[in-house]
Amino acid sequence: MNFPDNLKYSADHEWVRVEGDEAYIGISDFAQQELGEIVFVDVTTEGETLDRESVFGSIEAVKTVSDLLMPVSGEVLEVNPQLEDAPELVNKDPYGEGWIIKVKLSDASQVDALLSAQDYQKNIEK
């Protein structure tokens, strides 16, 4: 499994890549493997400001549906438009083309509370 060091991770298996006062959010390689073949990503919170740990959407795999939780507080600026026609990008490239939302951070210090790649890996090995 792949856990890039330049990302931060939540215990709920989302990752965050900060770029200035904005951040890209997706699900980890571990999460996409656990879910299996992803067939639909549903995010209806574009334009909304959400608190950390709020549900910002759901992700549907062949056998299950899971909520997507905000790892940090912020305004949902954009939903990855590619996922509408190609939700399998989350499986193929979870840290690149398979990002799910872009947010404007409300409190950048929340990023520091997230897990490093090493800590996330230890967390899922428990």
Chimera marker file (.cmm) of the C-alpha trace (Angstrom):
<marker_set name="trace">
<marker id="1" x="0.000" y="0.000" z="0.000" r="1" g="1" b="0" radius="0.5"/>
<marker id="2" x="1.033" y="3.538" z="-0.706" r="1" g="1" b="0" radius="0.5"/>
<marker id="3" x="0.996" y="6.370" z="1.880" r="1" g="1" b="0" radius="0.5"/>
<marker id="4" x="2.694" y="9.507" z="0.515" r="1" g="1" b="0" radius="0.5"/>
<marker id="5" x="4.661" y="11.442" z="3.126" r="1" g="1" b="0" radius="0.5"/>
<marker id="6" x="3.483" y="14.827" z="1.805" r="1" g="1" b="0" radius="0.5"/>
<marker id="7" x="-0.101" y="14.120" z="2.911" r="1" g="1" b="0" radius="0.5"/>
<marker id="8" x="-1.839" y="14.076" z="6.277" r="1" g="1" b="0" radius="0.5"/>
<marker id="9" x="-4.378" y="11.383" z="7.171" r="1" g="1" b="0" radius="0.5"/>
<marker id="10" x="-7.456" y="11.074" z="9.378" r="1" g="1" b="0" radius="0.5"/>
<marker id="11" x="-8.321" y="8.029" z="11.448" r="1" g="1" b="0" radius="0.5"/>
<marker id="12" x="-11.412" y="7.809" z="9.191" r="1" g="1" b="0" radius="0.5"/>
<marker id="13" x="-9.133" y="7.141" z="6.163" r="1" g="1" b="0" radius="0.5"/>
<marker id="14" x="-9.323" y="10.501" z="4.403" r="1" g="1" b="0" radius="0.5"/>
<marker id="15" x="-6.145" y="12.256" z="3.277" r="1" g="1" b="0" radius="0.5"/>
<marker id="16" x="-5.396" y="15.992" z="3.030" r="1" g="1" b="0" radius="0.5"/>
<marker id="17" x="-2.932" y="17.777" z="0.717" r="1" g="1" b="0" radius="0.5"/>
<marker id="18" x="-2.544" y="21.448" z="1.667" r="1" g="1" b="0" radius="0.5"/>
<marker id="19" x="-1.771" y="24.054" z="-0.989" r="1" g="1" b="0" radius="0.5"/>
<marker id="20" x="-1.696" y="27.519" z="0.600" r="1" g="1" b="0" radius="0.5"/>
<marker id="21" x="-5.045" y="28.124" z="2.323" r="1" g="1" b="0" radius="0.5"/>
<marker id="22" x="-6.738" y="25.383" z="0.312" r="1" g="1" b="0" radius="0.5"/>
<marker id="23" x="-6.620" y="21.625" z="0.584" r="1" g="1" b="0" radius="0.5"/>
<marker id="24" x="-7.471" y="18.630" z="-1.561" r="1" g="1" b="0" radius="0.5"/>
<marker id="25" x="-9.201" y="15.731" z="0.192" r="1" g="1" b="0" radius="0.5"/>
<marker id="26" x="-9.647" y="12.125" z="-0.864" r="1" g="1" b="0" radius="0.5"/>
<marker id="27" x="-9.623" y="8.637" z="0.601" r="1" g="1" b="0" radius="0.5"/>
<marker id="28" x="-6.504" y="6.605" z="1.287" r="1" g="1" b="0" radius="0.5"/>
<marker id="29" x="-5.180" y="3.692" z="-0.712" r="1" g="1" b="0" radius="0.5"/>
<marker id="30" x="-6.137" y="1.472" z="2.241" r="1" g="1" b="0" radius="0.5"/>
<marker id="31" x="-9.729" y="2.771" z="2.209" r="1" g="1" b="0" radius="0.5"/>
<marker id="32" x="-10.218" y="2.285" z="-1.527" r="1" g="1" b="0" radius="0.5"/>
<marker id="33" x="-8.872" y="-1.275" z="-1.267" r="1" g="1" b="0" radius="0.5"/>
<marker id="34" x="-11.210" y="-2.032" z="1.636" r="1" g="1" b="0" radius="0.5"/>
<marker id="35" x="-14.208" y="-0.639" z="-0.268" r="1" g="1" b="0" radius="0.5"/>
<marker id="36" x="-13.450" y="-2.480" z="-3.487" r="1" g="1" b="0" radius="0.5"/>
<marker id="37" x="-14.690" y="-1.348" z="-6.885" r="1" g="1" b="0" radius="0.5"/>
<marker id="38" x="-16.025" y="2.190" z="-6.520" r="1" g="1" b="0" radius="0.5"/>
<marker id="39" x="-19.061" y="2.889" z="-8.695" r="1" g="1" b="0" radius="0.5"/>
<marker id="40" x="-20.338" y="6.285" z="-7.493" r="1" g="1" b="0" radius="0.5"/>
<marker id="41" x="-19.130" y="9.311" z="-5.521" r="1" g="1" b="0" radius="0.5"/>
<marker id="42" x="-21.924" y="11.529" z="-4.186" r="1" g="1" b="0" radius="0.5"/>
<marker id="43" x="-20.985" y="14.981" z="-2.884" r="1" g="1" b="0" radius="0.5"/>
<marker id="44" x="-23.773" y="17.559" z="-2.595" r="1" g="1" b="0" radius="0.5"/>
<marker id="45" x="-22.025" y="19.955" z="-0.186" r="1" g="1" b="0" radius="0.5"/>
<marker id="46" x="-20.247" y="22.169" z="-2.745" r="1" g="1" b="0" radius="0.5"/>
<marker id="47" x="-20.417" y="25.780" z="-1.524" r="1" g="1" b="0" radius="0.5"/>
<marker id="48" x="-21.095" y="24.767" z="2.080" r="1" g="1" b="0" radius="0.5"/>
<marker id="49" x="-18.816" y="25.382" z="5.060" r="1" g="1" b="0" radius="0.5"/>
<marker id="50" x="-18.521" y="22.237" z="7.154" r="1" g="1" b="0" radius="0.5"/>
<marker id="51" x="-16.942" y="21.432" z="10.501" r="1" g="1" b="0" radius="0.5"/>
<marker id="52" x="-14.279" y="18.795" z="10.969" r="1" g="1" b="0" radius="0.5"/>
<marker id="53" x="-15.817" y="15.281" z="11.152" r="1" g="1" b="0" radius="0.5"/>
<marker id="54" x="-19.003" y="16.401" z="9.333" r="1" g="1" b="0" radius="0.5"/>
<marker id="55" x="-20.262" y="14.204" z="6.504" r="1" g="1" b="0" radius="0.5"/>
<marker id="56" x="-19.460" y="15.861" z="3.168" r="1" g="1" b="0" radius="0.5"/>
<marker id="57" x="-20.716" y="13.072" z="0.918" r="1" g="1" b="0" radius="0.5"/>
<marker id="58" x="-20.727" y="9.340" z="0.362" r="1" g="1" b="0" radius="0.5"/>
<marker id="59" x="-18.846" y="6.834" z="-1.710" r="1" g="1" b="0" radius="0.5"/>
<marker id="60" x="-20.512" y="3.775" z="-3.153" r="1" g="1" b="0" radius="0.5"/>
<marker id="61" x="-18.745" y="0.551" z="-3.961" r="1" g="1" b="0" radius="0.5"/>
<marker id="62" x="-20.251" y="-2.594" z="-5.441" r="1" g="1" b="0" radius="0.5"/>
<marker id="63" x="-21.002" y="-4.034" z="-1.978" r="1" g="1" b="0" radius="0.5"/>
<marker id="64" x="-21.294" y="-1.032" z="0.354" r="1" g="1" b="0" radius="0.5"/>
<marker id="65" x="-21.825" y="2.705" z="0.813" r="1" g="1" b="0" radius="0.5"/>
<marker id="66" x="-19.641" y="4.740" z="3.177" r="1" g="1" b="0" radius="0.5"/>
<marker id="67" x="-19.890" y="8.296" z="4.455" r="1" g="1" b="0" radius="0.5"/>
<marker id="68" x="-17.065" y="10.693" z="3.649" r="1" g="1" b="0" radius="0.5"/>
<marker id="69" x="-15.996" y="12.779" z="6.659" r="1" g="1" b="0" radius="0.5"/>
<marker id="70" x="-14.272" y="16.161" z="6.673" r="1" g="1" b="0" radius="0.5"/>
<marker id="71" x="-10.775" y="15.738" z="8.160" r="1" g="1" b="0" radius="0.5"/>
<marker id="72" x="-10.585" y="19.548" z="8.602" r="1" g="1" b="0" radius="0.5"/>
<marker id="73" x="-13.117" y="22.383" z="8.747" r="1" g="1" b="0" radius="0.5"/>
<marker id="74" x="-13.616" y="24.400" z="5.601" r="1" g="1" b="0" radius="0.5"/>
<marker id="75" x="-15.721" y="25.533" z="2.675" r="1" g="1" b="0" radius="0.5"/>
<marker id="76" x="-16.171" y="22.959" z="-0.081" r="1" g="1" b="0" radius="0.5"/>
<marker id="77" x="-14.956" y="24.876" z="-3.140" r="1" g="1" b="0" radius="0.5"/>
<marker id="78" x="-15.043" y="22.144" z="-5.738" r="1" g="1" b="0" radius="0.5"/>
<marker id="79" x="-15.965" y="18.529" z="-6.292" r="1" g="1" b="0" radius="0.5"/>
<marker id="80" x="-13.664" y="16.630" z="-8.651" r="1" g="1" b="0" radius="0.5"/>
<marker id="81" x="-15.641" y="16.795" z="-11.921" r="1" g="1" b="0" radius="0.5"/>
<marker id="82" x="-13.905" y="13.718" z="-13.336" r="1" g="1" b="0" radius="0.5"/>
<marker id="83" x="-15.525" y="11.459" z="-10.740" r="1" g="1" b="0" radius="0.5"/>
<marker id="84" x="-18.998" y="11.917" z="-12.213" r="1" g="1" b="0" radius="0.5"/>
<marker id="85" x="-18.070" y="9.889" z="-15.294" r="1" g="1" b="0" radius="0.5"/>
<marker id="86" x="-15.111" y="7.966" z="-13.845" r="1" g="1" b="0" radius="0.5"/>
<marker id="87" x="-15.556" y="7.158" z="-10.116" r="1" g="1" b="0" radius="0.5"/>
<marker id="88" x="-13.023" y="4.341" z="-10.572" r="1" g="1" b="0" radius="0.5"/>
<marker id="89" x="-10.285" y="7.026" z="-10.524" r="1" g="1" b="0" radius="0.5"/>
<marker id="90" x="-10.517" y="6.773" z="-6.729" r="1" g="1" b="0" radius="0.5"/>
<marker id="91" x="-9.386" y="3.129" z="-7.065" r="1" g="1" b="0" radius="0.5"/>
<marker id="92" x="-6.781" y="3.737" z="-9.772" r="1" g="1" b="0" radius="0.5"/>
<marker id="93" x="-5.166" y="6.933" z="-8.419" r="1" g="1" b="0" radius="0.5"/>
<marker id="94" x="-6.488" y="7.771" z="-4.928" r="1" g="1" b="0" radius="0.5"/>
<marker id="95" x="-3.854" y="10.462" z="-4.269" r="1" g="1" b="0" radius="0.5"/>
<marker id="96" x="-3.847" y="12.068" z="-7.715" r="1" g="1" b="0" radius="0.5"/>
<marker id="97" x="-6.675" y="12.079" z="-10.255" r="1" g="1" b="0" radius="0.5"/>
<marker id="98" x="-8.965" y="10.448" z="-7.674" r="1" g="1" b="0" radius="0.5"/>
<marker id="99" x="-9.128" y="13.405" z="-5.266" r="1" g="1" b="0" radius="0.5"/>
<marker id="100" x="-12.707" y="14.064" z="-4.149" r="1" g="1" b="0" radius="0.5"/>
<marker id="101" x="-13.055" y="17.682" z="-2.967" r="1" g="1" b="0" radius="0.5"/>
<marker id="102" x="-11.096" y="20.908" z="-2.711" r="1" g="1" b="0" radius="0.5"/>
<marker id="103" x="-11.737" y="23.077" z="0.359" r="1" g="1" b="0" radius="0.5"/>
<marker id="104" x="-10.783" y="26.498" z="1.676" r="1" g="1" b="0" radius="0.5"/>
<marker id="105" x="-9.405" y="25.818" z="5.151" r="1" g="1" b="0" radius="0.5"/>
<marker id="106" x="-11.230" y="27.481" z="8.060" r="1" g="1" b="0" radius="0.5"/>
<marker id="107" x="-8.497" y="26.627" z="10.580" r="1" g="1" b="0" radius="0.5"/>
<marker id="108" x="-5.162" y="25.520" z="9.125" r="1" g="1" b="0" radius="0.5"/>
<marker id="109" x="-3.953" y="24.412" z="12.582" r="1" g="1" b="0" radius="0.5"/>
<marker id="110" x="-6.355" y="21.433" z="12.342" r="1" g="1" b="0" radius="0.5"/>
<marker id="111" x="-4.029" y="19.931" z="9.732" r="1" g="1" b="0" radius="0.5"/>
<marker id="112" x="-1.337" y="19.578" z="12.406" r="1" g="1" b="0" radius="0.5"/>
<marker id="113" x="-3.649" y="17.312" z="14.429" r="1" g="1" b="0" radius="0.5"/>
<marker id="114" x="-3.926" y="14.800" z="11.569" r="1" g="1" b="0" radius="0.5"/>
<marker id="115" x="-1.745" y="11.706" z="11.277" r="1" g="1" b="0" radius="0.5"/>
<marker id="116" x="1.546" y="11.524" z="9.416" r="1" g="1" b="0" radius="0.5"/>
<marker id="117" x="1.940" y="8.765" z="6.832" r="1" g="1" b="0" radius="0.5"/>
<marker id="118" x="3.879" y="6.658" z="9.358" r="1" g="1" b="0" radius="0.5"/>
<marker id="119" x="1.327" y="7.161" z="12.132" r="1" g="1" b="0" radius="0.5"/>
<marker id="120" x="-1.560" y="6.390" z="9.778" r="1" g="1" b="0" radius="0.5"/>
<marker id="121" x="0.129" y="3.191" z="8.662" r="1" g="1" b="0" radius="0.5"/>
<marker id="122" x="0.620" y="2.138" z="12.297" r="1" g="1" b="0" radius="0.5"/>
<marker id="123" x="-3.030" y="2.982" z="12.997" r="1" g="1" b="0" radius="0.5"/>
<marker id="124" x="-4.390" y="0.679" z="10.278" r="1" g="1" b="0" radius="0.5"/>
<marker id="125" x="-2.051" y="-2.166" z="11.241" r="1" g="1" b="0" radius="0.5"/>
<marker id="126" x="-3.622" y="-2.410" z="14.720" r="1" g="1" b="0" radius="0.5"/>
<link id1="1" id2="2" r="1" g="1" b="0" radius="0.2"/>
<link id1="2" id2="3" r="1" g="1" b="0" radius="0.2"/>
<link id1="3" id2="4" r="1" g="1" b="0" radius="0.2"/>
<link id1="4" id2="5" r="1" g="1" b="0" radius="0.2"/>
<link id1="5" id2="6" r="1" g="1" b="0" radius="0.2"/>
<link id1="6" id2="7" r="1" g="1" b="0" radius="0.2"/>
<link id1="7" id2="8" r="1" g="1" b="0" radius="0.2"/>
<link id1="8" id2="9" r="1" g="1" b="0" radius="0.2"/>
<link id1="9" id2="10" r="1" g="1" b="0" radius="0.2"/>
<link id1="10" id2="11" r="1" g="1" b="0" radius="0.2"/>
<link id1="11" id2="12" r="1" g="1" b="0" radius="0.2"/>
<link id1="12" id2="13" r="1" g="1" b="0" radius="0.2"/>
<link id1="13" id2="14" r="1" g="1" b="0" radius="0.2"/>
<link id1="14" id2="15" r="1" g="1" b="0" radius="0.2"/>
<link id1="15" id2="16" r="1" g="1" b="0" radius="0.2"/>
<link id1="16" id2="17" r="1" g="1" b="0" radius="0.2"/>
<link id1="17" id2="18" r="1" g="1" b="0" radius="0.2"/>
<link id1="18" id2="19" r="1" g="1" b="0" radius="0.2"/>
<link id1="19" id2="20" r="1" g="1" b="0" radius="0.2"/>
<link id1="20" id2="21" r="1" g="1" b="0" radius="0.2"/>
<link id1="21" id2="22" r="1" g="1" b="0" radius="0.2"/>
<link id1="22" id2="23" r="1" g="1" b="0" radius="0.2"/>
<link id1="23" id2="24" r="1" g="1" b="0" radius="0.2"/>
<link id1="24" id2="25" r="1" g="1" b="0" radius="0.2"/>
<link id1="25" id2="26" r="1" g="1" b="0" radius="0.2"/>
<link id1="26" id2="27" r="1" g="1" b="0" radius="0.2"/>
<link id1="27" id2="28" r="1" g="1" b="0" radius="0.2"/>
<link id1="28" id2="29" r="1" g="1" b="0" radius="0.2"/>
<link id1="29" id2="30" r="1" g="1" b="0" radius="0.2"/>
<link id1="30" id2="31" r="1" g="1" b="0" radius="0.2"/>
<link id1="31" id2="32" r="1" g="1" b="0" radius="0.2"/>
<link id1="32" id2="33" r="1" g="1" b="0" radius="0.2"/>
<link id1="33" id2="34" r="1" g="1" b="0" radius="0.2"/>
<link id1="34" id2="35" r="1" g="1" b="0" radius="0.2"/>
<link id1="35" id2="36" r="1" g="1" b="0" radius="0.2"/>
<link id1="36" id2="37" r="1" g="1" b="0" radius="0.2"/>
<link id1="37" id2="38" r="1" g="1" b="0" radius="0.2"/>
<link id1="38" id2="39" r="1" g="1" b="0" radius="0.2"/>
<link id1="39" id2="40" r="1" g="1" b="0" radius="0.2"/>
<link id1="40" id2="41" r="1" g="1" b="0" radius="0.2"/>
<link id1="41" id2="42" r="1" g="1" b="0" radius="0.2"/>
<link id1="42" id2="43" r="1" g="1" b="0" radius="0.2"/>
<link id1="43" id2="44" r="1" g="1" b="0" radius="0.2"/>
<link id1="44" id2="45" r="1" g="1" b="0" radius="0.2"/>
<link id1="45" id2="46" r="1" g="1" b="0" radius="0.2"/>
<link id1="46" id2="47" r="1" g="1" b="0" radius="0.2"/>
<link id1="47" id2="48" r="1" g="1" b="0" radius="0.2"/>
<link id1="48" id2="49" r="1" g="1" b="0" radius="0.2"/>
<link id1="49" id2="50" r="1" g="1" b="0" radius="0.2"/>
<link id1="50" id2="51" r="1" g="1" b="0" radius="0.2"/>
<link id1="51" id2="52" r="1" g="1" b="0" radius="0.2"/>
<link id1="52" id2="53" r="1" g="1" b="0" radius="0.2"/>
<link id1="53" id2="54" r="1" g="1" b="0" radius="0.2"/>
<link id1="54" id2="55" r="1" g="1" b="0" radius="0.2"/>
<link id1="55" id2="56" r="1" g="1" b="0" radius="0.2"/>
<link id1="56" id2="57" r="1" g="1" b="0" radius="0.2"/>
<link id1="57" id2="58" r="1" g="1" b="0" radius="0.2"/>
<link id1="58" id2="59" r="1" g="1" b="0" radius="0.2"/>
<link id1="59" id2="60" r="1" g="1" b="0" radius="0.2"/>
<link id1="60" id2="61" r="1" g="1" b="0" radius="0.2"/>
<link id1="61" id2="62" r="1" g="1" b="0" radius="0.2"/>
<link id1="62" id2="63" r="1" g="1" b="0" radius="0.2"/>
<link id1="63" id2="64" r="1" g="1" b="0" radius="0.2"/>
<link id1="64" id2="65" r="1" g="1" b="0" radius="0.2"/>
<link id1="65" id2="66" r="1" g="1" b="0" radius="0.2"/>
<link id1="66" id2="67" r="1" g="1" b="0" radius="0.2"/>
<link id1="67" id2="68" r="1" g="1" b="0" radius="0.2"/>
<link id1="68" id2="69" r="1" g="1" b="0" radius="0.2"/>
<link id1="69" id2="70" r="1" g="1" b="0" radius="0.2"/>
<link id1="70" id2="71" r="1" g="1" b="0" radius="0.2"/>
<link id1="71" id2="72" r="1" g="1" b="0" radius="0.2"/>
<link id1="72" id2="73" r="1" g="1" b="0" radius="0.2"/>
<link id1="73" id2="74" r="1" g="1" b="0" radius="0.2"/>
<link id1="74" id2="75" r="1" g="1" b="0" radius="0.2"/>
<link id1="75" id2="76" r="1" g="1" b="0" radius="0.2"/>
<link id1="76" id2="77" r="1" g="1" b="0" radius="0.2"/>
<link id1="77" id2="78" r="1" g="1" b="0" radius="0.2"/>
<link id1="78" id2="79" r="1" g="1" b="0" radius="0.2"/>
<link id1="79" id2="80" r="1" g="1" b="0" radius="0.2"/>
<link id1="80" id2="81" r="1" g="1" b="0" radius="0.2"/>
<link id1="81" id2="82" r="1" g="1" b="0" radius="0.2"/>
<link id1="82" id2="83" r="1" g="1" b="0" radius="0.2"/>
<link id1="83" id2="84" r="1" g="1" b="0" radius="0.2"/>
<link id1="84" id2="85" r="1" g="1" b="0" radius="0.2"/>
<link id1="85" id2="86" r="1" g="1" b="0" radius="0.2"/>
<link id1="86" id2="87" r="1" g="1" b="0" radius="0.2"/>
<link id1="87" id2="88" r="1" g="1" b="0" radius="0.2"/>
<link id1="88" id2="89" r="1" g="1" b="0" radius="0.2"/>
<link id1="89" id2="90" r="1" g="1" b="0" radius="0.2"/>
<link id1="90" id2="91" r="1" g="1" b="0" radius="0.2"/>
<link id1="91" id2="92" r="1" g="1" b="0" radius="0.2"/>
<link id1="92" id2="93" r="1" g="1" b="0" radius="0.2"/>
<link id1="93" id2="94" r="1" g="1" b="0" radius="0.2"/>
<link id1="94" id2="95" r="1" g="1" b="0" radius="0.2"/>
<link id1="95" id2="96" r="1" g="1" b="0" radius="0.2"/>
<link id1="96" id2="97" r="1" g="1" b="0" radius="0.2"/>
<link id1="97" id2="98" r="1" g="1" b="0" radius="0.2"/>
<link id1="98" id2="99" r="1" g="1" b="0" radius="0.2"/>
<link id1="99" id2="100" r="1" g="1" b="0" radius="0.2"/>
<link id1="100" id2="101" r="1" g="1" b="0" radius="0.2"/>
<link id1="101" id2="102" r="1" g="1" b="0" radius="0.2"/>
<link id1="102" id2="103" r="1" g="1" b="0" radius="0.2"/>
<link id1="103" id2="104" r="1" g="1" b="0" radius="0.2"/>
<link id1="104" id2="105" r="1" g="1" b="0" radius="0.2"/>
<link id1="105" id2="106" r="1" g="1" b="0" radius="0.2"/>
<link id1="106" id2="107" r="1" g="1" b="0" radius="0.2"/>
<link id1="107" id2="108" r="1" g="1" b="0" radius="0.2"/>
<link id1="108" id2="109" r="1" g="1" b="0" radius="0.2"/>
<link id1="109" id2="110" r="1" g="1" b="0" radius="0.2"/>
<link id1="110" id2="111" r="1" g="1" b="0" radius="0.2"/>
<link id1="111" id2="112" r="1" g="1" b="0" radius="0.2"/>
<link id1="112" id2="113" r="1" g="1" b="0" radius="0.2"/>
<link id1="113" id2="114" r="1" g="1" b="0" radius="0.2"/>
<link id1="114" id2="115" r="1" g="1" b="0" radius="0.2"/>
<link id1="115" id2="116" r="1" g="1" b="0" radius="0.2"/>
<link id1="116" id2="117" r="1" g="1" b="0" radius="0.2"/>
<link id1="117" id2="118" r="1" g="1" b="0" radius="0.2"/>
<link id1="118" id2="119" r="1" g="1" b="0" radius="0.2"/>
<link id1="119" id2="120" r="1" g="1" b="0" radius="0.2"/>
<link id1="120" id2="121" r="1" g="1" b="0" radius="0.2"/>
<link id1="121" id2="122" r="1" g="1" b="0" radius="0.2"/>
<link id1="122" id2="123" r="1" g="1" b="0" radius="0.2"/>
<link id1="123" id2="124" r="1" g="1" b="0" radius="0.2"/>
<link id1="124" id2="125" r="1" g="1" b="0" radius="0.2"/>
<link id1="125" id2="126" r="1" g="1" b="0" radius="0.2"/>
</marker_set>
